[in-house]
Amino acid sequence: MPQASPRDTYLQVAEVVKAQIKSNPQMTHLPPAADLMRDHDVSRGVALRAFKVLQKDGIAEPVRGGRWRVVREGEPVDQRALDERIADLIPAEGFEVGAAFLSASDLMGRFGVSRPTVTKALDRLEAAGVLASAGQGKVRTVRAVPNREERS
């Protein structure tokens, strides 16, 4: 393969990420820009241009918090706000009023988002009266089991 010009480096990075996505069906999010920068010895701008190529090709899309989600053909993507998706876990997983709720770490892993993003969503659910918190570092509890109709 002929040596690509430095200007085409972002295309090479995009191809590597495409291969990773193809070889790993469980991959739901692209690696952070910092990982691409380190692994490919490129600038942040090159990493971001690679993300844009993947977006243009319909393979990835940006999500809140600066992350990028893998888009797979035929798979529906839930575009609702994170607090709505978290609230849906309460009835879906059988949480009852007074029950301890999932930790921020659990939710980060489940939704593939950062801690600040999860914290903001949990704060919105507390403000809405769905969850209650006993303070920093304490377990949140379910205050109300939301109905889908109530939030629509």
Accessible surface in RSA format (square Angstrom, percent):
REM  Atomic radii and reference values for relative SASA: ProtOr
REM  Chains: A
REM  Algorithm: Lee & Richards
REM  Probe-radius: 1.40
REM  Slices: 20
REM RES _ NUM      All-atoms   Total-Side   Main-Chain    Non-polar    All polar
REM                ABS   REL    ABS   REL    ABS   REL    ABS   REL    ABS   REL
RES MET A   1   209.81 108.7 127.39  84.3  82.42 196.2 101.31  86.1 108.50 143.7
RES PRO A   2   120.51  87.8 101.66  92.7  18.85  68.5 113.71  93.9   6.80  42.3
RES GLN A   3   171.54  95.9 138.46 101.2  33.08  78.8  61.70 131.3 109.84  83.3
RES ALA A   4    29.07  26.7  13.50  20.8  15.57  35.4  22.02  31.0   7.05  18.7
RES SER A   5    52.16  44.1  41.55  55.5  10.61  24.4  42.29  90.1   9.87  13.8
RES PRO A   6   117.27  85.5 102.59  93.5  14.68  53.4 107.41  88.7   9.86  61.3
RES ARG A   7   199.38  83.7 189.66  96.7   9.72  23.1  70.33  96.1 129.06  78.2
RES ASP A   8    57.12  40.0  57.12  56.9   0.00   0.0   5.33  12.5  51.79  51.6
RES THR A   9    34.09  24.2  34.09  34.6   0.00   0.0  21.57  29.0  12.52  18.9
RES TYR A  10    39.12  18.3  38.76  22.1   0.36   0.9   9.18   6.9  29.93  36.9
RES LEU A  11    73.41  40.9  72.75  52.0   0.67   1.7  72.87  51.2   0.54   1.5
RES GLN A  12    66.70  37.3  62.49  45.7   4.21  10.0  29.55  62.9  37.15  28.2
RES VAL A  13     2.72   1.8   2.47   2.2   0.25   0.6   2.72   2.4   0.00   0.0
RES ALA A  14     0.04   0.0   0.04   0.1   0.00   0.0   0.04   0.1   0.00   0.0
RES GLU A  15    98.21  56.4  93.90  71.0   4.31  10.3  43.61  84.3  54.60  44.6
RES VAL A  16    63.23  41.6  59.63  54.0   3.60   8.7  63.06  54.8   0.17   0.5
RES VAL A  17     0.14   0.1   0.14   0.1   0.00   0.0   0.14   0.1   0.00   0.0
RES LYS A  18    50.82  24.8  45.68  28.0   5.14  12.2  24.22  21.8  26.59  28.3
RES ALA A  19    59.27  54.5  50.68  78.2   8.59  19.5  56.83  80.0   2.44   6.5
RES GLN A  20    74.41  41.6  71.27  52.1   3.14   7.5  30.35  64.6  44.05  33.4
RES ILE A  21    11.55   6.6  11.55   8.6   0.00   0.0  11.55   8.3   0.00   0.0
RES LYS A  22   180.20  87.9 155.36  95.3  24.84  59.1 105.10  94.6  75.10  80.0
RES SER A  23    91.92  77.7  55.99  74.7  35.93  82.8  50.18 106.8  41.74  58.5
RES ASN A  24    64.80  44.7  63.04  60.9   1.76   4.2  15.78  38.0  49.02  47.4
RES PRO A  25    90.26  65.8  76.31  69.6  13.95  50.7  76.43  63.1  13.84  86.0
RES GLN A  26   143.62  80.3 125.78  91.9  17.83  42.5  65.58 139.6  78.04  59.2
RES MET A  27    28.61  14.8  21.03  13.9   7.58  18.0  23.93  20.3   4.68   6.2
RES THR A  28    86.36  61.4  81.09  82.2   5.27  12.6  63.51  85.3  22.85  34.5
RES HIS A  29    30.87  16.9  20.17  14.0  10.70  27.4  16.62  17.1  14.24  16.6
RES LEU A  30     1.56   0.9   0.22   0.2   1.35   3.4   0.25   0.2   1.32   3.5
RES PRO A  31    28.75  21.0  20.66  18.8   8.09  29.4  27.48  22.7   1.26   7.8
RES PRO A  32    60.27  43.9  53.83  49.1   6.44  23.4  60.27  49.8   0.00   0.0
RES ALA A  33    10.62   9.8   5.63   8.7   5.00  11.4   5.63   7.9   5.00  13.2
RES ALA A  34    63.10  58.0  57.08  88.1   6.03  13.7  57.69  81.2   5.41  14.3
RES ASP A  35    41.64  29.2  41.64  41.4   0.00   0.0   1.92   4.5  39.72  39.6
RES LEU A  36     3.07   1.7   3.07   2.2   0.00   0.0   3.07   2.2   0.00   0.0
RES MET A  37    60.89  31.5  56.76  37.6   4.13   9.8  55.81  47.5   5.08   6.7
RES ARG A  38   166.18  69.8 138.98  70.8  27.20  64.8  82.85 113.2  83.33  50.5
RES ASP A  39    92.46  64.8  55.73  55.5  36.72  86.8  22.97  54.1  69.49  69.3
RES HIS A  40    54.11  29.6  33.10  23.0  21.01  53.8  20.91  21.5  33.21  38.6
RES ASP A  41   136.05  95.3 114.05 113.5  22.00  52.0  32.46  76.4 103.60 103.3
RES VAL A  42    21.91  14.4   4.83   4.4  17.08  41.2  13.75  11.9   8.16  22.1
RES SER A  43    66.02  55.8  52.95  70.7  13.07  30.1  51.85 110.4  14.17  19.9
RES ARG A  44   132.08  55.5 129.51  66.0   2.57   6.1  50.61  69.2  81.47  49.4
RES GLY A  45    38.93  48.0   0.00   N/A  38.93  48.0  33.62  92.3   5.30  11.9
RES VAL A  46    33.29  21.9  32.79  29.7   0.50   1.2  32.79  28.5   0.50   1.4
RES ALA A  47     0.00   0.0   0.00   0.0   0.00   0.0   0.00   0.0   0.00   0.0
RES LEU A  48    71.27  39.7  70.49  50.4   0.77   1.9  70.69  49.6   0.57   1.5
RES ARG A  49   124.74  52.4 123.20  62.8   1.54   3.7  43.39  59.3  81.35  49.3
RES ALA A  50     0.00   0.0   0.00   0.0   0.00   0.0   0.00   0.0   0.00   0.0
RES PHE A  51     4.64   2.3   4.64   2.9   0.00   0.0   4.64   2.8   0.00   0.0
RES LYS A  52   120.14  58.6 116.19  71.3   3.95   9.4  75.88  68.3  44.26  47.1
RES VAL A  53    27.11  17.8  25.71  23.3   1.40   3.4  26.91  23.4   0.20   0.5
RES LEU A  54     0.01   0.0   0.01   0.0   0.00   0.0   0.01   0.0   0.00   0.0
RES GLN A  55    67.75  37.9  57.88  42.3   9.86  23.5  17.21  36.6  50.53  38.3
RES LYS A  56   181.32  88.5 145.57  89.3  35.74  85.1 102.07  91.9  79.25  84.4
RES ASP A  57    69.19  48.5  37.15  37.0  32.04  75.8  19.06  44.9  50.13  50.0
RES GLY A  58    46.30  57.1   0.00   N/A  46.30  57.1  32.97  90.5  13.33  29.9
RES ILE A  59    39.03  22.2  38.75  28.9   0.28   0.7  39.03  28.1   0.00   0.0
RES ALA A  60     2.91   2.7   0.00   0.0   2.91   6.6   0.00   0.0   2.91   7.7
RES GLU A  61    40.14  23.0  40.14  30.4   0.00   0.0  14.17  27.4  25.97  21.2
RES PRO A  62    66.91  48.8  51.29  46.8  15.62  56.8  51.48  42.5  15.43  95.9
RES VAL A  63    24.23  15.9  10.64   9.6  13.59  32.7  19.18  16.7   5.05  13.7
RES ARG A  64   182.43  76.6 167.04  85.2  15.39  36.6  77.97 106.6 104.46  63.3
RES GLY A  65    54.73  67.5   0.00   N/A  54.73  67.5  23.03  63.2  31.70  71.0
RES GLY A  66    68.97  85.1   0.00   N/A  68.97  85.1  40.29 110.6  28.69  64.2
RES ARG A  67    64.11  26.9  61.56  31.4   2.55   6.1  21.90  29.9  42.21  25.6
RES TRP A  68    22.55   9.0  21.09  10.2   1.46   3.4  12.37   6.6  10.17  16.5
RES ARG A  69    39.70  16.7  39.70  20.2   0.00   0.0  15.10  20.6  24.60  14.9
RES VAL A  70    10.48   6.9   0.67   0.6   9.81  23.6   0.67   0.6   9.81  26.6
RES VAL A  71    45.28  29.8  36.96  33.5   8.32  20.0  37.06  32.2   8.22  22.3
RES ARG A  72    51.77  21.7  44.74  22.8   7.03  16.7  27.83  38.0  23.94  14.5
RES GLU A  73   180.57 103.7 143.56 108.6  37.01  88.1  64.31 124.4 116.26  94.9
RES GLY A  74    80.36  99.1   0.00   N/A  80.36  99.1  44.04 120.8  36.33  81.4
RES GLU A  75   101.50  58.3  89.93  68.0  11.57  27.6  32.37  62.6  69.13  56.4
RES PRO A  76   132.82  96.8 102.42  93.4  30.40 110.5 113.95  94.1  18.86 117.2
RES VAL A  77    44.82  29.5  20.52  18.6  24.30  58.6  23.63  20.5  21.20  57.5
RES ASP A  78    58.42  40.9  42.33  42.1  16.09  38.0  33.87  79.7  24.55  24.5
RES GLN A  79   125.62  70.2  94.95  69.4  30.67  73.0  55.65 118.5  69.97  53.1
RES ARG A  80    73.71  30.9  60.44  30.8  13.27  31.6  51.10  69.8  22.61  13.7
RES ALA A  81    38.29  35.2  23.95  37.0  14.34  32.6  33.30  46.9   4.99  13.2
RES LEU A  82    12.80   7.1   8.36   6.0   4.45  11.2   8.36   5.9   4.45  12.0
RES ASP A  83    25.27  17.7  25.23  25.1   0.03   0.1   0.03   0.1  25.23  25.2
RES GLU A  84    65.53  37.6  64.45  48.8   1.08   2.6  13.53  26.2  52.00  42.5
RES ARG A  85    40.81  17.1  37.73  19.2   3.08   7.3   6.14   8.4  34.67  21.0
RES ILE A  86     0.00   0.0   0.00   0.0   0.00   0.0   0.00   0.0   0.00   0.0
RES ALA A  87     0.13   0.1   0.13   0.2   0.00   0.0   0.13   0.2   0.00   0.0
RES ASP A  88    26.34  18.4  24.60  24.5   1.74   4.1  20.21  47.6   6.13   6.1
RES LEU A  89    22.53  12.5  22.53  16.1   0.01   0.0  22.53  15.8   0.00   0.0
RES ILE A  90     0.00   0.0   0.00   0.0   0.00   0.0   0.00   0.0   0.00   0.0
RES PRO A  91    63.22  46.1  41.01  37.4  22.21  80.7  45.25  37.4  17.97 111.7
RES ALA A  92    83.49  76.8  39.75  61.3  43.74  99.5  52.37  73.8  31.12  82.4
RES GLU A  93    83.06  47.7  49.14  37.2  33.92  80.8  31.39  60.7  51.66  42.2
RES GLY A  94    53.86  66.4   0.00   N/A  53.86  66.4  33.80  92.8  20.06  44.9
RES PHE A  95    36.01  18.0  28.44  17.6   7.57  19.7  31.66  19.2   4.34  12.4
RES GLU A  96   126.11  72.4 124.51  94.2   1.60   3.8  39.68  76.7  86.43  70.6
RES VAL A  97   100.45  66.1  76.29  69.1  24.16  58.2  76.29  66.3  24.16  65.5
RES GLY A  98    54.14  66.8   0.00   N/A  54.14  66.8  32.09  88.1  22.05  49.4
RES ALA A  99    34.99  32.2  23.75  36.7  11.24  25.6  34.16  48.1   0.83   2.2
RES ALA A 100    60.55  55.7  44.82  69.2  15.73  35.8  44.82  63.1  15.73  41.7
RES PHE A 101    11.79   5.9   0.00   0.0  11.79  30.7   1.00   0.6  10.79  30.9
RES LEU A 102    34.91  19.4  28.16  20.1   6.75  17.0  31.62  22.2   3.29   8.9
RES SER A 103    56.94  48.1  45.09  60.2  11.85  27.3  50.65 107.9   6.29   8.8
RES ALA A 104    16.09  14.8  11.36  17.5   4.74  10.8  11.36  16.0   4.74  12.6
RES SER A 105    61.17  51.7  50.78  67.8  10.39  23.9  32.60  69.4  28.57  40.0
RES ASP A 106    75.20  52.7  63.70  63.4  11.50  27.2  16.20  38.1  59.00  58.8
RES LEU A 107     0.00   0.0   0.00   0.0   0.00   0.0   0.00   0.0   0.00   0.0
RES MET A 108    54.01  28.0  51.17  33.9   2.84   6.8  51.46  43.8   2.55   3.4
RES GLY A 109    64.15  79.1   0.00   N/A  64.15  79.1  40.81 112.0  23.35  52.3
RES ARG A 110   116.07  48.7  78.41  40.0  37.66  89.7  41.01  56.0  75.06  45.5
RES PHE A 111    32.81  16.4  21.14  13.1  11.67  30.4  26.55  16.1   6.26  17.9
RES GLY A 112    17.07  21.1   0.00   N/A  17.07  21.1  16.29  44.7   0.79   1.8
RES VAL A 113    15.68  10.3   9.85   8.9   5.83  14.1  10.05   8.7   5.63  15.3
RES SER A 114    42.18  35.6  33.60  44.8   8.58  19.8  36.56  77.9   5.62   7.9
RES ARG A 115   113.25  47.6 111.30  56.7   1.95   4.6  51.42  70.3  61.83  37.5
RES PRO A 116    82.84  60.4  76.21  69.5   6.62  24.1  82.58  68.2   0.26   1.6
RES THR A 117    24.39  17.3  22.01  22.3   2.38   5.7  15.54  20.9   8.86  13.4
RES VAL A 118     0.00   0.0   0.00   0.0   0.00   0.0   0.00   0.0   0.00   0.0
RES THR A 119    51.18  36.4  50.94  51.6   0.24   0.6  40.80  54.8  10.38  15.7
RES LYS A 120   128.51  62.7 126.38  77.5   2.13   5.1  73.44  66.1  55.07  58.7
RES ALA A 121     0.00   0.0   0.00   0.0   0.00   0.0   0.00   0.0   0.00   0.0
RES LEU A 122     0.38   0.2   0.38   0.3   0.00   0.0   0.38   0.3   0.00   0.0
RES ASP A 123    70.21  49.2  65.18  64.9   5.03  11.9  26.33  62.0  43.88  43.8
RES ARG A 124   100.28  42.1  93.90  47.9   6.38  15.2  62.47  85.4  37.81  22.9
RES LEU A 125     7.30   4.1   7.30   5.2   0.00   0.0   7.30   5.1   0.00   0.0
RES GLU A 126    45.34  26.0  37.12  28.1   8.22  19.6  11.45  22.1  33.89  27.7
RES ALA A 127    95.28  87.6  50.76  78.3  44.52 101.3  64.38  90.7  30.90  81.9
RES ALA A 128    75.77  69.7  35.87  55.3  39.90  90.8  48.94  68.9  26.83  71.1
RES GLY A 129    20.24  25.0   0.00   N/A  20.24  25.0  16.64  45.7   3.61   8.1
RES VAL A 130    14.75   9.7  14.75  13.4   0.00   0.0  14.75  12.8   0.00   0.0
RES LEU A 131     0.41   0.2   0.00   0.0   0.41   1.0   0.00   0.0   0.41   1.1
RES ALA A 132    23.55  21.7  21.61  33.3   1.94   4.4  23.05  32.5   0.51   1.3
RES SER A 133    48.91  41.3  15.65  20.9  33.26  76.6   9.44  20.1  39.47  55.3
RES ALA A 134    80.60  74.1  43.90  67.7  36.71  83.5  56.42  79.5  24.19  64.1
RES GLY A 135    35.54  43.8   0.00   N/A  35.54  43.8  32.65  89.6   2.89   6.5
RES GLN A 136   186.35 104.2 148.39 108.4  37.96  90.4  61.71 131.4 124.64  94.5
RES GLY A 137    83.10 102.5   0.00   N/A  83.10 102.5  41.40 113.6  41.69  93.4
RES LYS A 138   128.37  62.6 112.48  69.0  15.89  37.8  58.85  53.0  69.52  74.1
RES VAL A 139    93.77  61.7  79.37  71.8  14.41  34.7  85.66  74.4   8.11  22.0
RES ARG A 140    47.08  19.8  43.11  22.0   3.96   9.4   2.64   3.6  44.44  26.9
RES THR A 141    46.55  33.1  46.55  47.2   0.00   0.0  32.10  43.1  14.45  21.8
RES VAL A 142     2.41   1.6   0.00   0.0   2.41   5.8   0.00   0.0   2.41   6.5
RES ARG A 143   132.73  55.7 118.18  60.2  14.55  34.6  44.39  60.7  88.34  53.5
RES ALA A 144    42.06  38.7  40.12  61.9   1.94   4.4  42.06  59.2   0.00   0.0
RES VAL A 145    58.94  38.8  41.50  37.6  17.44  42.0  41.50  36.1  17.44  47.3
RES PRO A 146     5.81   4.2   2.58   2.3   3.23  11.8   4.55   3.8   1.26   7.9
RES ASN A 147    75.04  51.7  70.67  68.3   4.37  10.5   7.96  19.2  67.08  64.8
RES ARG A 148   136.70  57.4 129.82  66.2   6.88  16.4  54.96  75.1  81.74  49.5
RES GLU A 149   140.19  80.5 122.20  92.4  17.99  42.8  70.25 135.9  69.94  57.1
RES GLU A 150   123.65  71.0  85.88  65.0  37.77  89.9  45.38  87.8  78.26  63.9
RES ARG A 151    75.48  31.7  41.63  21.2  33.84  80.6  43.13  58.9  32.35  19.6
RES SER A 152   123.45 104.3  53.81  71.8  69.63 160.4  71.83 153.0  51.62  72.3
END  Absolute sums over single chains surface
CHAIN  1 A     9527.7       7300.0       2227.7       5290.9       4236.8
END  Absolute sums over all chains
TOTAL          9527.7       7300.0       2227.7       5290.9       4236.8
